[in-house]
Amino acid sequence: MIAIRSPSDFWAGLLFIFFGSLFLYHARGMDFGSALRMGPSFFPIILSGLLVLIGIITIVRSVIVGGEPITKLALKGMLAITAAGLLFAALVRGAGIIFAVPALTLISAAASERFHWRTALIMAAILTIFCGVVFVYGLGVPMPVIGTWFVE
């Protein structure tokens, strides 16, 4: 029998495979297209396949390389990250990325045991500018910089 030497890597690998497979399953009915004319499932299928591959590599690594056992459930971190994602989804249209990205960043950073306000605020500012430049202006993703709650 194969011994798992790193339980945290093993469970992380299973999660990667589970979510990658789930997204592959949901993207299967859409047109894939080609590299030059990408269909709506092209990007999700490629990313899902990579996620499954990372999961397989992580599980193989868990058998080869030793690691620390899982000690306690980081409930605070799990709840903070989940809340940050949900708050981002609730804010992005109404408030815009100028408020949604900093909220996501600050709440996610607060989940860390090494949380510092100064670092989190700097990271929030950098990520907000980055998301605005890359996603809104560079890629044309239809996300408002300032949402409908603040403009008429």
Summary of the structure (lengths in Angstrom):
residues: 152
radius of gyration: 19.2
end to end distance: 65.4
largest distance: 65.4
contacts: 416
relative contact order: 0.12
helix: 64%
strand: 1%
